[in-house]
Amino acid sequence: MSPTRTLTLLVMALLLAALLSAGNAQATTLTTTETRTIQYGEYSVIMLYEAQQSSVFSYSFEVLTDTSSVDVLVLNEANFAAYIVKSTFSYLPGTVLNSRGDSASASTPDQGQMYYVVIDNTNAPEGGATPTGSVEVHFTITATNVDVPSIISRAILIIAIGAILFVVVILVLLYVLLVHKPKAQAPPPVQMGMKICPNCGNSVPYDFQYCPKCGKKW
């Protein structure tokens, strides 16, 4: 098999692999819209999910009960465990404190980590809302897990294929120019008592004053 044919088959195989991998990226989205009543001194988990390679979430909420505010806390597993036993905890970006209505979004990039989004009607967060009774809250929350490494790997694959195609073109050109370059024809051997016509390269007897092939005179 010629080098050109081998390289062509290699490029075709890589292109096929790229096409097959194009559908491998996955984005899983979970959306919840609901109205809940949260009793005084209690909380409600409105989303619990395990982050994949890269995850983002967004939410909006509105307190329907007059003169009441709530906190919406974003917690990982360790901080949620501390929160529910009323121990010291930290909340993550995307948290909203002491509000009757707001929206927020954040990324949760730690793969395999459990994340909780909690509507809080307690006194737990410092600087948060001060509950006065039960609250009715309407909310919409969306979490999306995106397989970023697959996207990156496809981009790298496309770049690699482009580089391979470039190399193939260069190799084909070199193959054509060097391997298949027509070789210069050697002049016919000079016979004894003969000379070479400077015009056409024909062998001519020494005593000829012209070339019988091209008619060149000298």
C-alpha positions in Angstrom: 0.0 0.0 0.0 1.4 3.4 -1.0 2.2 6.0 1.7 -0.4 8.3 0.3 -3.2 5.7 0.5 -2.2 4.8 4.0 -2.3 8.4 5.2 -5.7 8.9 3.5 -7.2 5.9 5.3 -5.8 7.2 8.6 -7.4 10.6 8.1 -10.8 9.0 7.2 -10.7 6.9 10.3 -10.0 9.9 12.5 -12.8 11.9 10.8 -15.2 8.9 11.5 -14.1 8.9 15.1 -14.8 12.6 15.4 -18.3 12.1 13.9 -19.1 9.3 16.3 -17.9 11.3 19.3 -19.9 14.4 18.3 -23.0 13.0 20.1 -21.2 12.0 23.3 -21.5 15.3 25.2 -24.4 15.2 27.6 -26.2 18.0 29.3 -28.8 17.0 31.9 -31.3 19.7 33.0 -33.6 19.4 36.0 -36.2 22.2 36.5 -38.7 22.5 39.4 -41.4 25.1 39.8 -43.5 25.0 42.9 -45.2 26.8 45.8 -44.4 25.6 49.3 -45.5 26.6 52.8 -42.6 26.5 55.3 -43.4 26.6 58.9 -41.7 28.9 61.4 -38.3 27.6 62.5 -38.1 25.1 59.7 -36.5 24.8 56.2 -37.3 23.1 52.9 -34.8 21.6 50.5 -35.9 22.7 47.0 -33.0 20.9 45.2 -30.6 18.1 45.9 -28.3 16.9 43.2 -24.9 15.4 42.6 -22.6 17.5 40.4 -21.1 15.9 37.4 -18.1 17.1 35.5 -19.4 20.7 35.6 -22.7 21.9 37.0 -24.6 25.2 37.1 -27.8 26.2 38.7 -30.1 29.1 38.7 -33.3 30.0 40.6 -35.8 32.7 41.3 -38.2 33.0 44.2 -41.0 35.2 45.6 -42.4 35.2 49.2 -46.2 35.3 48.9 -46.8 35.9 52.7 -46.9 39.6 53.7 -44.1 41.1 55.7 -42.0 37.9 55.7 -38.5 37.4 54.3 -36.5 34.2 53.9 -33.0 33.0 53.2 -32.1 30.7 50.2 -29.0 28.8 51.1 -26.6 26.9 48.8 -24.8 24.2 50.7 -22.5 21.4 50.0 -22.9 18.1 51.9 -20.6 18.9 54.8 -22.2 22.3 55.4 -25.7 20.9 55.1 -24.9 18.4 57.7 -23.7 21.2 60.1 -26.7 23.3 59.2 -29.4 20.8 60.1 -27.8 20.2 63.6 -27.6 23.9 64.1 -23.8 23.9 64.1 -21.5 26.4 62.5 -21.7 26.2 58.7 -20.7 28.2 55.6 -22.9 28.8 52.5 -21.7 28.9 48.9 -22.1 31.5 46.1 -25.6 31.8 44.9 -27.0 32.2 48.5 -29.5 35.0 49.0 -30.2 36.3 52.6 -33.1 38.2 54.1 -35.1 38.7 50.9 -38.8 38.6 49.8 -37.9 37.8 46.2 -34.7 37.5 44.2 -32.8 35.4 41.7 -29.3 34.0 41.6 -27.1 31.5 39.8 -23.8 29.8 40.5 -21.6 27.0 39.3 -21.0 23.8 41.4 -17.9 22.3 39.7 -16.9 19.6 42.2 -17.7 16.3 40.5 -19.4 13.8 42.8 -20.3 16.4 45.4 -23.8 16.6 46.7 -25.4 20.1 46.7 -28.4 21.4 48.5 -30.5 24.5 47.8 -32.6 25.3 50.9 -35.3 27.8 51.7 -34.6 28.7 55.3 -37.2 30.1 57.7 -35.0 29.8 60.8 -32.6 32.1 62.6 -29.6 30.0 61.6 -27.7 32.1 59.1 -26.1 35.2 60.7 -27.3 38.3 59.0 -30.2 36.4 57.5 -34.0 36.8 57.8 -35.7 36.9 61.1 -38.8 34.6 60.8 -42.1 35.8 62.2 -44.3 32.8 61.3 -44.9 30.4 58.4 -44.2 31.6 54.9 -45.5 30.7 51.5 -42.8 30.8 48.8 -43.1 30.3 45.0 -39.9 29.3 43.3 -38.4 28.0 40.1 -35.0 26.3 40.1 -33.0 24.7 37.4 -29.8 22.7 37.6 -27.7 21.6 34.6 -24.9 19.1 34.5 -22.6 19.6 31.5 -20.0 17.1 30.4 -17.3 19.6 29.8 -14.4 17.2 29.3 -16.2 15.6 26.4 -16.6 18.9 24.7 -12.9 19.7 25.3 -11.8 16.3 24.0 -13.9 16.8 20.8 -12.3 20.3 20.3 -8.8 18.7 20.8 -9.7 15.9 18.4 -10.9 18.5 15.7 -7.6 20.4 16.2 -5.6 17.2 15.9 -7.5 16.2 12.7 -6.8 19.6 11.2 -3.1 19.3 12.0 -3.1 15.7 10.5 -4.8 17.0 7.4 -2.2 19.7 7.1 0.7 17.2 7.5 -1.0 14.9 4.9 -1.1 17.7 2.4 2.5 18.5 2.9 3.5 14.8 2.7 1.5 14.3 -0.5 3.1 17.3 -2.1 6.6 16.1 -1.1 5.7 12.6 -2.4 4.6 14.0 -5.7 7.5 16.4 -6.1 10.3 14.1 -4.9 9.3 10.5 -5.3 7.4 10.8 -8.5 9.5 13.6 -10.0 10.3 12.6 -13.6 13.9 11.7 -14.0 15.9 13.5 -16.6 16.6 11.3 -19.5 20.2 10.5 -20.0 21.6 11.6 -23.4 22.2 8.7 -25.8 25.6 7.1 -25.5 28.2 8.7 -27.8 29.5 6.2 -30.3 33.1 6.1 -31.4 33.7 8.6 -34.2 30.5 10.4 -33.3 29.7 13.8 -31.8 26.6 15.2 -30.1 24.4 17.7 -31.9 24.3 20.7 -29.5 20.7 21.4 -30.6 18.9 18.1 -30.3 21.4 15.8 -28.7 21.5 13.4 -31.6 24.7 11.4 -32.3 26.3 12.7 -35.5 29.4 11.5 -37.3 32.4 13.7 -36.8 32.7 14.6 -40.5 29.1 15.8 -40.8 28.7 19.6 -41.0 25.1 19.4 -40.0 22.7 17.3 -38.0 20.7 14.9 -40.1 17.9 14.9 -37.4 17.3 18.6 -36.8 19.3 20.2 -39.6 21.5 22.2 -37.2 24.7 23.3 -39.1 28.0 24.1 -37.5 
